[in-house]
Amino acid sequence: MWPRKHKYDVFISHAVEDKIPVADELCSRLEKMDLHVWYSGRELTAGDDLEKTIVKGLAQSRYGVVVLSPIYLRKNWAMREFYMLLDKEMEYRKVIIPVLHNITVAELQEVNIIMAAKWAIPMTKGMDFVVAKIVETVRTPRGRQKTIGEWFDENAYALKFWAMTVLLVGLISALALSWQSEEPSDDFLEREMGKRLVQFDPEPRREIASLLSVRDTTVEAVKNQLQKFWALEVRYRNEYEFENGSDRIRAKVNVSKALNVEVDKLSPDNNYGFMKATVQAEHVIDDGTGKRFSFAYINMSPVEYQIVRERTTDEGYYEAVVVYKENIRSILVQLIAPASPDGIKKHRMKLLGFYPKEKLLFEKSGSQWVLKSVTEFR
């Protein structure tokens, strides 16, 4: 028998605040209907790499049950799960099963027209109705002949193997005859830039998403914790760091120079330099050695970029220089207060995003251009 592609029937995507009112019961009820469910409350354990575990769960699931609520729409990580499911759906079939919780279709249309365009199951009709509709969508009832789409889905691995074998033979023949451009096409450069932007799209990243009890918060709450921190009469140390996916820069003078920003002047008073941002934080944690408070400002303004120079080097590389606006995508701050007056309090700031100007260097590998490096351009 040909192997099945999916380990799970459904992946439940939800905001953490919807776990108790909806997601826990939904998972339990679906499992009682003999569906295999990927659910973060059970699949994630201490020490797991959050991003890798969730991405693996999404890949191993046939469908994604998305519990859409006002809170879900404000959660960057939850929205990222939705768009990863949407990418799967674009490949070949329906994947997303939306469930409306405390939100109407009309309200959803005002926020996200892509989500609103999908027929959704309203929680207002009760959990029995929601579970029945999900099971109806996922399961092939006994006695009913499978549709072509369902048959293809169940035998996806074998079909892809034979299809790729045939395509590979054809591709080798075609490449031998095809004309190859000496420079990357505009479409290729746009795709590569798309990958760069997705890497630091406004979402909390692993450092932020892995915080304990992460939640949306207010600027006033952050200011209050900062005021308490700076009022402590102990020695202190400021630590600054910038990361763009390939480089990591430390120390205030180096980070400020790389970003053309006086990083020590960034604060809630100036919204950490962002025009529009969302603020997330975790509860104050006291582990006996001191107190820690972490918060993040996430840039919600879209990235703008322009490729200002392109050239082929003497070594055969292709070089593109990119200028960004809104290049800093998120800022994570940690306040660490010592347990004793002899200790040192630490103010750590980590910035994620892009250099204001970057040089992308591409190398020809066979017939394909491959991104070799990303460096600061001055």
C-alpha positions as CSV (number, residue, x, y, z in Angstrom):
1,M,0.0,0.0,0.0
2,W,1.3,3.4,-0.8
3,P,2.4,5.5,2.2
4,R,0.1,8.3,3.5
5,K,1.6,11.7,3.6
6,H,0.0,13.0,6.8
7,K,0.3,11.8,10.4
8,Y,-2.5,14.0,11.7
9,D,-6.0,14.6,10.3
10,V,-6.1,18.2,11.7
11,F,-3.9,20.8,13.2
12,I,-5.7,23.2,15.6
13,S,-4.4,26.8,15.3
14,H,-5.6,29.1,18.1
15,A,-4.7,32.0,20.3
16,V,-3.6,30.9,23.7
17,E,-6.5,32.9,25.3
18,D,-8.9,30.7,23.3
19,K,-7.4,27.5,24.7
20,I,-9.7,26.9,27.6
21,P,-13.0,28.3,26.2
22,V,-12.7,26.5,22.8
23,A,-9.6,24.7,21.8
24,D,-9.3,22.1,24.7
25,E,-12.8,20.9,24.3
26,L,-12.6,20.9,20.5
27,C,-9.5,18.8,20.5
28,S,-11.0,16.3,23.0
29,R,-14.3,16.0,20.9
30,L,-12.4,15.5,17.6
31,E,-10.3,12.7,19.1
32,K,-13.4,11.0,20.4
33,M,-14.5,10.9,16.7
34,D,-11.2,9.0,16.0
35,L,-9.5,11.9,14.3
36,H,-5.7,12.3,14.9
37,V,-5.2,15.8,16.2
38,W,-2.0,18.0,16.4
39,Y,-2.6,20.3,19.4
40,S,0.0,22.5,21.0
41,G,-1.3,21.8,24.5
42,R,-0.1,18.2,24.1
43,E,2.6,18.2,21.4
44,L,4.8,20.9,22.8
45,T,6.9,20.0,25.8
46,A,9.6,21.9,27.8
47,G,12.7,22.5,25.8
48,D,11.1,22.1,22.4
49,D,12.1,24.4,19.6
50,L,8.8,26.2,19.2
51,E,9.1,27.2,15.6
52,K,10.4,23.8,14.3
53,T,7.9,21.8,16.2
54,I,4.9,23.8,14.9
55,V,6.2,23.9,11.3
56,K,6.6,20.1,11.5
57,G,3.1,19.7,12.9
58,L,1.7,21.8,10.1
59,A,3.5,19.8,7.4
60,Q,2.2,16.5,8.9
61,S,-1.5,17.6,9.1
62,R,-4.1,17.2,6.3
63,Y,-6.2,20.1,7.5
64,G,-5.9,23.2,9.7
65,V,-8.8,24.0,12.0
66,V,-8.3,27.7,12.6
67,V,-10.2,29.2,15.6
68,L,-10.7,32.7,14.4
69,S,-11.4,35.3,17.1
70,P,-10.6,39.0,17.8
71,I,-7.7,37.8,19.9
72,Y,-6.4,35.4,17.1
73,L,-6.2,38.3,14.7
74,R,-4.0,40.3,17.0
75,K,-1.6,37.4,17.6
76,N,1.4,37.5,15.3
77,W,2.4,33.9,15.7
78,A,-1.2,32.7,15.2
79,M,-1.4,34.7,12.0
80,R,1.8,33.2,10.8
81,E,0.3,29.7,11.3
82,F,-2.7,30.8,9.2
83,Y,-0.5,32.0,6.3
84,M,1.6,28.8,6.4
85,L,-1.7,26.8,6.1
86,L,-2.7,29.1,3.3
87,D,0.5,28.3,1.5
88,K,-0.3,24.6,1.7
89,E,-3.8,25.2,0.4
90,M,-2.5,27.1,-2.6
91,E,-0.5,23.9,-3.6
92,Y,-3.4,21.7,-4.5
93,R,-6.5,21.6,-2.3
94,K,-8.5,22.9,0.6
95,V,-6.7,22.8,3.8
96,I,-8.1,25.5,6.1
97,I,-11.3,24.9,8.1
98,P,-12.2,28.2,9.8
99,V,-14.2,28.3,13.0
100,L,-15.6,31.7,14.1
101,H,-15.4,32.4,17.8
102,N,-16.7,35.7,19.2
103,I,-16.5,37.3,15.7
104,T,-18.9,37.6,12.8
105,V,-18.1,37.3,9.0
106,A,-18.9,41.1,8.7
107,E,-16.4,41.9,11.4
108,L,-13.8,39.6,9.8
109,Q,-14.2,41.2,6.4
110,E,-13.1,44.6,7.9
111,V,-9.9,43.0,9.2
112,N,-8.8,40.3,6.7
113,I,-10.7,39.8,3.4
114,I,-8.7,36.6,2.7
115,M,-10.0,34.9,5.9
116,A,-13.5,36.3,5.3
117,A,-13.7,34.8,1.8
118,K,-13.7,31.3,3.3
119,W,-16.9,29.6,4.5
120,A,-16.5,29.3,8.2
121,I,-18.2,27.3,10.9
122,P,-19.8,29.6,13.6
123,M,-19.4,28.6,17.2
124,T,-22.8,30.2,17.9
125,K,-24.3,27.0,16.6
126,G,-22.7,25.0,19.3
127,M,-19.8,22.6,19.7
128,D,-21.8,19.6,18.4
129,F,-22.4,21.4,15.2
130,V,-18.8,22.5,14.8
131,V,-17.4,19.0,15.5
132,A,-19.9,17.4,13.0
133,K,-18.9,19.8,10.2
134,I,-15.2,19.3,10.8
135,V,-15.5,15.5,10.8
136,E,-17.7,15.7,7.7
137,T,-15.0,17.7,5.9
138,V,-12.1,15.5,7.0
139,R,-13.5,12.0,6.9
140,T,-14.7,10.1,3.9
141,P,-18.0,8.6,5.1
142,R,-18.2,4.8,4.8
143,G,-19.9,3.6,1.6
144,R,-19.1,6.8,-0.2
145,Q,-16.5,6.6,-3.0
146,K,-13.5,8.8,-2.5
147,T,-13.3,11.9,-4.7
148,I,-10.3,12.2,-7.1
149,G,-8.9,15.0,-4.8
150,E,-9.1,12.7,-1.7
151,W,-7.4,9.8,-3.6
152,F,-4.7,12.1,-4.8
153,D,-4.2,13.5,-1.2
154,E,-3.8,10.0,0.3
155,N,-1.3,8.9,-2.4
156,A,0.5,12.1,-2.6
157,Y,4.0,10.7,-1.8
158,A,4.0,8.0,-4.5
159,L,2.4,10.3,-7.1
160,K,5.0,13.0,-6.4
161,F,7.8,10.5,-6.7
162,W,6.8,9.3,-10.1
163,A,5.9,12.8,-11.3
164,M,9.3,14.2,-10.1
165,T,11.1,11.3,-11.9
166,V,9.3,12.2,-15.2
167,L,9.9,15.9,-14.7
168,L,13.5,15.4,-13.9
169,V,14.2,13.5,-17.1
170,G,12.3,16.2,-19.0
171,L,14.1,19.0,-17.2
172,I,17.6,17.6,-17.9
173,S,16.7,17.5,-21.6
174,A,15.2,20.9,-21.6
175,L,18.2,22.5,-19.8
176,A,20.5,21.1,-22.4
177,L,18.7,23.1,-25.0
178,S,17.5,26.1,-23.1
179,W,19.1,29.5,-23.2
180,Q,20.3,30.7,-19.8
181,S,20.4,34.4,-19.0
182,E,23.8,35.8,-17.9
183,E,22.1,37.7,-15.1
184,P,19.3,36.9,-12.6
185,S,15.9,37.9,-13.9
186,D,13.8,40.6,-12.2
187,D,11.4,37.9,-11.1
188,F,14.2,35.9,-9.4
189,L,15.4,39.0,-7.5
190,E,11.9,39.8,-6.4
191,R,11.4,36.2,-5.1
192,E,14.7,36.4,-3.2
193,M,13.7,39.7,-1.7
194,G,10.4,38.1,-0.7
195,K,12.3,35.5,1.2
196,R,14.3,38.1,3.0
197,L,11.1,40.0,4.0
198,V,9.3,36.9,5.3
199,Q,12.3,36.2,7.5
200,F,11.6,39.3,9.6
201,D,8.0,40.0,8.7
202,P,6.2,41.6,11.7
203,E,6.0,38.5,13.9
204,P,7.6,37.8,17.2
205,R,10.4,35.5,16.1
206,R,11.6,32.6,18.3
207,E,13.1,34.8,21.0
208,I,9.8,36.6,21.5
209,A,7.4,33.7,20.9
210,S,9.2,31.5,23.4
211,L,8.8,33.9,26.3
212,L,6.8,32.5,29.2
213,S,3.2,33.7,29.4
214,V,3.6,36.1,26.5
215,R,0.7,38.4,26.0
216,D,-0.3,41.7,24.5
217,T,0.4,44.6,26.9
218,T,0.3,48.4,27.0
219,V,2.9,51.1,26.8
220,E,2.0,52.3,30.3
221,A,2.7,48.8,31.7
222,V,6.1,48.7,30.0
223,K,7.0,52.2,31.3
224,N,6.0,51.2,34.8
225,Q,8.4,48.3,34.8
226,L,11.2,50.4,33.3
227,Q,10.7,53.0,36.0
228,K,11.0,50.4,38.7
229,F,14.1,49.0,37.0
230,W,16.0,52.3,36.7
231,A,15.0,53.2,40.3
232,L,17.1,50.3,41.6
233,E,20.2,51.7,43.2
234,V,22.7,49.1,42.0
235,R,25.4,48.9,39.4
236,Y,24.0,48.3,35.9
237,R,25.1,47.2,32.5
238,N,23.5,48.0,29.1
239,E,23.8,45.3,26.3
240,Y,22.8,45.8,22.7
241,E,22.7,43.4,19.8
242,F,21.5,43.4,16.2
243,E,20.7,40.4,14.0
244,N,19.7,40.2,10.3
245,G,19.7,36.5,9.7
246,S,23.3,36.3,8.7
247,D,25.2,38.8,10.9
248,R,25.1,39.4,14.6
249,I,26.5,42.6,15.9
250,R,27.0,43.5,19.6
251,A,27.8,46.6,21.6
252,K,26.1,50.0,21.5
253,V,28.6,51.8,19.3
254,N,28.6,48.9,16.7
255,V,24.8,48.5,16.6
256,S,24.2,52.3,16.4
257,K,26.7,52.6,13.5
258,A,25.3,49.6,11.6
259,L,21.7,50.9,11.8
260,N,22.3,54.7,11.8
261,V,20.3,54.9,15.0
262,E,21.3,56.0,18.5
263,V,20.0,52.8,20.1
264,D,20.4,54.0,23.6
265,K,17.8,56.8,22.9
266,L,15.1,54.2,21.9
267,S,12.4,53.9,24.5
268,P,8.6,53.7,25.0
269,D,8.6,57.6,24.9
270,N,9.4,57.5,21.2
271,N,7.7,54.1,20.5
272,Y,11.2,52.6,20.0
273,G,11.4,54.5,16.7
274,F,8.4,52.8,15.1
275,M,5.5,54.6,13.5
276,K,3.1,51.8,14.3
277,A,3.9,48.9,16.7
278,T,2.3,46.3,18.8
279,V,3.7,45.6,22.3
280,Q,3.9,42.2,23.9
281,A,5.4,41.1,27.2
282,E,5.6,38.3,29.7
283,H,4.8,38.4,33.4
284,V,7.6,39.4,35.8
285,I,9.5,36.2,36.6
286,D,11.4,35.7,39.9
287,D,13.5,32.6,39.9
288,G,15.3,33.2,43.2
289,T,18.4,34.8,41.6
290,G,16.6,37.9,40.6
291,K,13.6,39.3,38.7
292,R,13.3,39.3,34.9
293,F,10.8,41.2,32.8
294,S,10.8,40.9,29.0
295,F,8.9,42.8,26.4
296,A,8.9,43.3,22.7
297,Y,8.0,46.1,20.3
298,I,7.0,44.7,16.9
299,N,7.0,47.0,13.8
300,M,3.6,46.8,12.1
301,S,4.5,49.1,9.3
302,P,5.3,47.3,6.0
303,V,8.9,47.0,4.8
304,E,9.7,49.1,1.8
305,Y,12.7,48.4,-0.3
306,Q,14.4,49.5,-3.6
307,I,17.1,47.8,-5.5
308,V,19.4,50.7,-6.3
309,R,22.3,49.0,-8.0
310,E,23.0,45.8,-9.8
311,R,26.2,44.5,-11.4
312,T,28.2,41.5,-12.3
313,T,31.6,41.3,-10.6
314,D,34.9,40.4,-12.2
315,E,34.7,37.1,-10.2
316,G,31.4,36.2,-11.9
317,Y,29.2,37.0,-8.9
318,Y,26.1,39.1,-9.2
319,E,25.7,41.9,-6.8
320,A,22.5,43.8,-5.8
321,V,22.3,46.7,-3.4
322,V,19.0,47.1,-1.6
323,V,17.9,50.2,0.4
324,Y,15.2,49.6,3.1
325,K,12.6,51.8,4.9
326,E,11.2,50.4,8.2
327,N,14.2,48.1,8.3
328,I,14.1,47.4,12.0
329,R,11.3,44.8,12.4
330,S,11.2,44.1,16.1
331,I,13.0,45.0,19.3
332,L,13.2,42.6,22.3
333,V,14.1,44.1,25.7
334,Q,15.0,42.2,28.9
335,L,15.3,43.9,32.3
336,I,17.2,41.7,34.8
337,A,17.2,42.9,38.4
338,P,19.6,41.2,40.9
339,A,18.3,39.6,44.1
340,S,21.0,41.3,46.2
341,P,22.2,45.0,46.3
342,D,25.7,43.7,45.4
343,G,24.5,42.4,42.1
344,I,24.3,44.0,38.7
345,K,21.1,45.0,36.9
346,K,21.1,44.4,33.2
347,H,19.2,46.1,30.4
348,R,19.4,44.0,27.2
349,M,18.1,45.2,23.9
350,K,18.0,43.0,20.8
351,L,17.0,44.4,17.4
352,L,15.9,42.2,14.5
353,G,15.7,43.3,10.9
354,F,17.8,44.5,8.0
355,Y,20.7,46.9,7.6
356,P,19.5,50.3,6.1
357,K,21.5,49.2,3.0
358,E,22.4,45.6,2.2
359,K,24.5,44.0,-0.5
360,L,23.2,40.7,-1.7
361,L,25.8,38.6,-3.5
362,F,24.6,35.8,-5.8
363,E,26.7,32.9,-7.1
364,K,26.0,30.8,-10.3
365,S,25.6,27.2,-9.4
366,G,25.1,25.2,-12.5
367,S,22.2,26.9,-14.3
368,Q,20.8,28.5,-11.1
369,W,21.7,31.7,-9.2
370,V,22.1,31.1,-5.4
371,L,22.3,33.7,-2.7
372,K,25.8,33.5,-1.3
373,S,25.9,36.2,1.3
374,V,24.2,39.3,2.8
375,T,26.4,42.1,4.1
376,E,26.1,45.7,5.1
377,F,26.6,48.2,2.3
378,R,28.1,51.7,3.0
